[in-house]
Amino acid sequence: MKIAVYTIAKNEEQFVERWAESCKDADYRIILDTGSTDRTVEIARSLGVDVQVKVVDPWRFDNARNSAMEIVPKDADYCVALDMDEVFTDGWREEMEKATTTRPRYEYTWSWNDDGSPGLVYGGDKIHARNGYVWRHPVHEVLSFTELETQEWLGLKIHHHPDHTKSRGQYFPLLELAVSEDPEDDRNAHYLAREYFFHGMNEKAVAEFKRHLALPRALWRPERSASMRYLAKCDNPSEKESWLLRAAAESPDRRESWVELSQLYYDRSDWTSCYSVSSRALRITEKPLEYICDANAWGAVPHDMAAISSYRLGLYDVSVVHATNALDIEPDNARLIKNLEFCVSASIRDKE
């Protein structure tokens, strides 16, 4: 089996050595440099990486990635699109040798918590057979297959360690371009609506989220549920509970909507509802490997909501259990420490 690792780069000298070392077991290491003015090309070539230079103008990520893929030798069996700020974990080559399908999947860690533990983890999809694939969309580009696709899960893992100082300003206009080119694409409609929301453009965000939900191709329930949760944040405040209830009904096997509902009921001091929905969230114990997962729903929050609401309902023993669980997740949280003390004291008094 021959494996090619390829990427695009521009002014990535801080990452080149780490990237090259990470994929040193590949048969081919390929960088398409799109116009670096630093030492990216020099360093990469000194490390034995095959570097070619091409300016992509006007800039589009799909055109750049397709140009990089064209450099990959035809005898490669598999290609891995490993970005410059990503690295393999040990043993990746051995896992790749097990591949038998056209599109192996793997565990991808996108972000990290302050304590260094994994934050957002989901299934990666940038490994593909050499032939039959093409990148499309000017940003948030995806691999489109032109032949029969088959998938499998490997034990391979890739970690993302981004440069947070790097501007992502070009993404917004490219995303608007992507939606204008394919208005029926549900994924990009959801992404564009999120960008409007992040930029405080609530009127546009509401319209685009609602358009996303109306698209014939918008069938993936977790993403539909996410659009509803965003609408709860940026649509008419009087509709917040309605949107969250719809989000929970759309994807009842995901924690996020139940946790956001628990926080809404907490704000209203509706302790019965808060306890009910936080308990519903905690019955979901398997975290999906999807980008749509919210770390907040898998941290201390649902236990915290369950602890406070059960305490308020006089269920003191139950509150001790949830307060303990919340503190196990965030052991240095002073508020959670104090909450547990309250719950334990109330439980003791209740038994006297």
C-alpha positions as CSV (number, residue, x, y, z in Angstrom):
1,M,0.0,0.0,0.0
2,K,1.3,3.5,-0.9
3,I,0.0,6.5,1.1
4,A,0.3,10.1,0.1
5,V,-0.1,12.9,2.6
6,Y,-0.9,16.2,0.9
7,T,-1.8,19.8,1.9
8,I,-1.9,23.4,0.9
9,A,0.2,26.0,2.6
10,K,0.9,29.7,2.8
11,N,3.3,31.2,5.4
12,E,3.2,28.2,7.6
13,E,6.9,28.0,8.6
14,Q,5.9,27.6,12.3
15,F,4.2,24.3,11.5
16,V,6.3,22.8,8.7
17,E,8.7,20.8,10.8
18,R,6.0,19.4,13.1
19,W,3.8,18.5,10.1
20,A,6.7,16.8,8.2
21,E,7.7,14.8,11.2
22,S,4.1,13.7,11.9
23,C,3.7,12.2,8.4
24,K,7.3,10.9,7.9
25,D,6.0,7.4,7.4
26,A,4.0,8.3,4.3
27,D,5.3,7.2,0.9
28,Y,4.7,10.7,-0.4
29,R,4.6,14.0,1.4
30,I,3.3,16.8,-0.8
31,I,2.8,20.5,-0.2
32,L,1.2,22.9,-2.7
33,D,2.5,26.3,-1.6
34,T,0.1,29.1,-2.7
35,G,2.5,32.1,-2.3
36,S,4.4,32.0,1.0
37,T,6.7,35.0,1.7
38,D,8.3,33.3,4.8
39,R,10.5,30.2,4.9
40,T,7.8,27.6,4.4
41,V,9.1,26.3,1.1
42,E,12.7,26.4,2.1
43,I,12.1,24.5,5.3
44,A,9.8,21.9,3.8
45,R,12.2,21.1,1.0
46,S,15.1,20.8,3.4
47,L,13.0,18.1,5.2
48,G,12.6,16.1,2.0
49,V,9.0,17.2,1.3
50,D,7.9,17.5,-2.3
51,V,6.9,21.2,-2.6
52,Q,5.3,22.8,-5.6
53,V,4.2,26.5,-5.9
54,K,1.1,27.8,-7.5
55,V,-0.8,31.0,-6.8
56,V,-4.6,30.4,-6.8
57,D,-6.3,33.6,-7.9
58,P,-9.2,34.2,-7.2
59,W,-8.7,32.2,-4.0
60,R,-10.9,29.2,-3.4
61,F,-10.0,26.3,-1.1
62,D,-11.5,23.7,-3.4
63,N,-9.4,24.8,-6.4
64,A,-6.3,24.9,-4.2
65,R,-6.9,21.4,-2.8
66,N,-7.7,19.9,-6.2
67,S,-4.4,21.4,-7.5
68,A,-2.6,19.8,-4.6
69,M,-4.3,16.4,-5.3
70,E,-3.2,16.6,-8.9
71,I,0.4,16.4,-7.7
72,V,-0.1,13.1,-5.9
73,P,1.5,10.3,-7.9
74,K,-1.0,8.0,-9.7
75,D,0.3,4.9,-8.0
76,A,-0.8,6.1,-4.5
77,D,-3.5,3.9,-3.1
78,Y,-4.7,6.4,-0.4
79,C,-4.5,10.2,0.1
80,V,-4.6,12.0,3.4
81,A,-5.4,15.7,3.3
82,L,-3.5,16.7,6.4
83,D,-3.6,20.4,7.0
84,M,-0.4,22.1,8.2
85,D,-1.9,22.7,11.7
86,E,-2.8,19.0,12.1
87,V,-0.8,16.0,13.2
88,F,-1.1,12.2,13.2
89,T,-0.9,10.4,16.5
90,D,1.5,7.5,16.8
91,G,0.7,4.3,14.9
92,W,-1.2,6.0,12.2
93,R,0.6,4.1,9.4
94,E,-0.2,0.7,10.9
95,E,-3.9,1.7,11.1
96,M,-3.9,2.9,7.5
97,E,-2.6,-0.5,6.4
98,K,-5.9,-2.0,7.6
99,A,-7.9,0.1,5.2
100,T,-10.0,-1.7,2.6
101,T,-12.6,1.0,1.6
102,T,-12.5,4.2,-0.5
103,R,-13.2,6.6,2.4
104,P,-11.7,5.5,5.8
105,R,-13.0,7.5,8.8
106,Y,-11.1,8.3,11.9
107,E,-11.2,10.2,15.2
108,Y,-10.5,13.9,14.8
109,T,-9.9,16.2,17.7
110,W,-10.7,19.8,16.6
111,S,-10.3,21.7,19.9
112,W,-8.8,21.3,23.4
113,N,-10.0,22.3,26.8
114,D,-7.9,24.6,29.1
115,D,-6.6,21.5,31.0
116,G,-5.3,20.0,27.8
117,S,-8.0,17.4,27.5
118,P,-9.9,16.9,24.2
119,G,-12.7,19.3,23.6
120,L,-14.6,18.9,20.3
121,V,-14.0,15.4,18.9
122,Y,-15.8,14.0,15.8
123,G,-15.4,11.7,12.9
124,G,-12.8,12.9,10.4
125,D,-13.4,12.4,6.6
126,K,-10.3,13.7,4.8
127,I,-8.8,10.3,3.9
128,H,-9.7,9.0,0.5
129,A,-8.8,6.7,-2.4
130,R,-6.5,8.3,-5.0
131,N,-9.1,8.2,-7.7
132,G,-12.7,9.1,-7.9
133,Y,-12.7,12.2,-5.6
134,V,-12.8,15.9,-6.1
135,W,-13.0,18.8,-3.7
136,R,-15.9,21.2,-4.1
137,H,-17.1,24.5,-2.5
138,P,-14.9,27.6,-2.2
139,V,-14.8,27.2,1.6
140,H,-15.8,24.5,4.1
141,E,-14.8,22.4,1.1
142,V,-15.9,18.7,1.0
143,L,-14.8,15.7,-0.9
144,S,-17.2,14.7,-3.6
145,F,-17.0,11.2,-5.0
146,T,-17.6,10.4,-8.7
147,E,-17.5,6.6,-8.2
148,L,-18.9,4.1,-5.7
149,E,-17.9,5.1,-2.2
150,T,-17.4,2.7,0.7
151,Q,-16.5,3.6,4.3
152,E,-15.1,2.1,7.4
153,W,-13.7,3.2,10.8
154,L,-10.0,2.9,11.6
155,G,-8.3,3.4,14.9
156,L,-6.3,6.3,13.4
157,K,-6.4,9.6,15.1
158,I,-5.6,13.2,13.9
159,H,-5.2,16.2,16.2
160,H,-5.8,19.8,15.3
161,H,-3.5,22.5,16.9
162,P,-4.4,25.8,15.2
163,D,-2.8,29.2,15.2
164,H,-5.6,31.2,16.9
165,T,-3.9,34.5,15.8
166,K,-4.5,33.7,12.1
167,S,-7.3,35.6,10.5
168,R,-10.3,33.7,9.1
169,G,-11.7,36.9,7.6
170,Q,-11.7,35.5,4.1
171,Y,-14.2,32.7,5.1
172,F,-17.2,34.9,5.3
173,P,-17.3,36.1,1.7
174,L,-16.3,32.7,0.4
175,L,-19.1,31.1,2.4
176,E,-21.6,33.6,0.8
177,L,-20.1,32.7,-2.5
178,A,-20.6,29.0,-1.8
179,V,-24.2,29.4,-0.9
180,S,-24.8,31.5,-4.1
181,E,-23.3,28.8,-6.2
182,D,-25.3,26.0,-4.6
183,P,-28.3,27.5,-2.8
184,E,-29.8,24.1,-2.1
185,D,-26.7,22.8,-0.2
186,D,-28.0,22.4,3.3
187,R,-24.6,22.2,5.0
188,N,-23.4,25.5,3.7
189,A,-26.7,27.2,4.5
190,H,-26.3,26.2,8.1
191,Y,-22.7,27.3,8.2
192,L,-23.6,30.7,6.6
193,A,-26.4,31.2,9.1
194,R,-24.0,30.5,12.0
195,E,-21.5,33.1,10.5
196,Y,-24.3,35.7,10.4
197,F,-25.1,34.9,14.1
198,F,-21.4,35.1,15.1
199,H,-21.1,38.5,13.5
200,G,-24.2,39.8,15.3
201,M,-26.2,39.9,12.1
202,N,-29.3,38.4,13.7
203,E,-31.9,39.3,11.1
204,K,-29.8,37.6,8.4
205,A,-29.1,34.7,10.7
206,V,-32.8,34.1,11.4
207,A,-33.7,34.2,7.7
208,E,-30.9,31.8,6.8
209,F,-31.5,29.3,9.6
210,K,-35.2,29.2,8.6
211,R,-34.2,28.8,4.9
212,H,-31.9,25.9,5.9
213,L,-34.7,24.2,7.7
214,A,-36.9,24.5,4.6
215,L,-34.4,23.1,2.2
216,P,-35.4,19.7,0.7
217,R,-31.8,18.4,1.4
218,A,-31.8,19.5,5.0
219,L,-32.5,16.0,6.3
220,W,-29.8,15.4,8.9
221,R,-31.6,15.8,12.2
222,P,-28.7,16.8,14.5
223,E,-27.9,19.8,12.2
224,R,-31.6,20.7,11.9
225,S,-31.8,20.6,15.7
226,A,-28.7,22.9,15.9
227,S,-30.3,25.4,13.6
228,M,-33.4,25.4,15.9
229,R,-31.1,26.0,18.9
230,Y,-29.5,28.9,17.2
231,L,-32.9,30.3,16.4
232,A,-33.7,30.1,20.1
233,K,-30.8,32.5,20.6
234,C,-31.5,35.0,17.8
235,D,-35.2,34.9,16.9
236,N,-38.0,36.5,18.9
237,P,-37.3,35.9,22.6
238,S,-40.9,34.8,23.2
239,E,-40.2,31.9,20.8
240,K,-37.1,30.6,22.7
241,E,-38.8,27.8,24.5
242,S,-40.7,26.8,21.4
243,W,-37.5,26.5,19.3
244,L,-35.7,24.5,22.0
245,L,-38.7,22.1,22.4
246,R,-38.7,21.7,18.6
247,A,-34.9,21.1,18.6
248,A,-35.3,18.4,21.3
249,A,-38.0,16.7,19.3
250,E,-36.0,16.9,16.1
251,S,-33.0,15.1,17.6
252,P,-34.1,13.6,21.0
253,D,-31.0,11.4,21.2
254,R,-28.6,14.4,21.5
255,R,-28.0,16.1,24.8
256,E,-27.6,19.7,23.5
257,S,-31.3,20.7,23.3
258,W,-32.2,19.2,26.7
259,V,-29.3,21.0,28.4
260,E,-30.2,24.3,26.9
261,L,-33.8,23.8,28.0
262,S,-32.6,23.0,31.5
263,Q,-30.8,26.3,31.6
264,L,-33.9,28.1,30.3
265,Y,-36.0,26.6,33.1
266,Y,-33.2,27.4,35.6
267,D,-33.5,31.1,34.6
268,R,-37.3,30.9,35.2
269,S,-36.9,29.0,38.5
270,D,-39.0,26.3,37.1
271,W,-37.4,23.5,39.1
272,T,-39.6,20.7,38.1
273,S,-39.0,21.2,34.4
274,C,-35.3,21.9,35.0
275,Y,-34.9,18.6,36.8
276,S,-36.9,16.7,34.2
277,V,-35.0,17.9,31.1
278,S,-31.5,17.8,32.8
279,S,-32.3,14.2,33.9
280,R,-33.3,13.5,30.3
281,A,-30.0,14.8,29.0
282,L,-28.0,12.7,31.4
283,R,-29.7,9.5,30.3
284,I,-27.9,10.0,27.0
285,T,-24.5,8.6,27.8
286,E,-22.9,8.0,24.4
287,K,-21.3,11.1,22.9
288,P,-21.6,11.1,19.1
289,L,-18.4,11.7,17.0
290,E,-20.0,14.7,15.2
291,Y,-18.9,18.3,14.8
292,I,-22.4,19.4,15.9
293,C,-21.7,18.3,19.5
294,D,-21.5,21.0,22.1
295,A,-18.8,20.5,24.7
296,N,-21.0,22.4,27.2
297,A,-23.6,19.5,27.0
298,W,-20.9,16.9,27.9
299,G,-19.3,18.8,30.7
300,A,-20.5,19.7,34.2
301,V,-23.6,21.7,33.2
302,P,-26.2,19.0,33.0
303,H,-25.2,17.6,36.4
304,D,-25.1,21.1,37.8
305,M,-28.6,21.8,36.6
306,A,-29.8,18.5,38.0
307,A,-28.1,19.2,41.3
308,I,-29.6,22.6,41.7
309,S,-33.1,21.7,40.6
310,S,-33.3,18.5,42.7
311,Y,-32.0,20.5,45.7
312,R,-34.8,23.1,45.2
313,L,-37.3,20.2,45.0
314,G,-36.2,18.8,48.3
315,L,-34.5,15.8,46.7
316,Y,-31.4,16.3,48.8
317,D,-29.8,12.8,48.3
318,V,-30.2,13.1,44.6
319,S,-28.7,16.6,44.6
320,V,-25.6,15.2,46.4
321,V,-25.1,12.7,43.6
322,H,-25.3,15.3,40.8
323,A,-23.3,17.9,42.6
324,T,-20.6,15.3,43.2
325,N,-20.6,14.4,39.5
326,A,-20.4,18.0,38.4
327,L,-17.5,18.6,40.7
328,D,-15.7,15.5,39.4
329,I,-15.8,17.1,36.0
330,E,-14.7,20.6,37.2
331,P,-12.8,19.9,40.5
332,D,-11.4,23.4,40.8
333,N,-14.8,25.2,40.3
334,A,-15.4,27.1,43.6
335,R,-19.1,27.5,43.0
336,L,-19.5,23.7,42.4
337,I,-17.5,23.1,45.6
338,K,-19.9,25.3,47.6
339,N,-22.9,23.8,45.9
340,L,-21.9,20.3,47.0
341,E,-21.4,21.5,50.6
342,F,-25.0,22.9,50.5
343,C,-26.4,19.7,49.2
344,V,-24.6,17.5,51.7
345,S,-25.7,19.7,54.6
346,A,-29.3,19.6,53.4
347,S,-29.2,15.9,53.1
348,I,-27.8,15.5,56.6
349,R,-30.4,17.9,58.1
350,D,-33.2,16.0,56.2
351,K,-32.2,12.8,58.0
352,E,-32.1,14.2,61.5
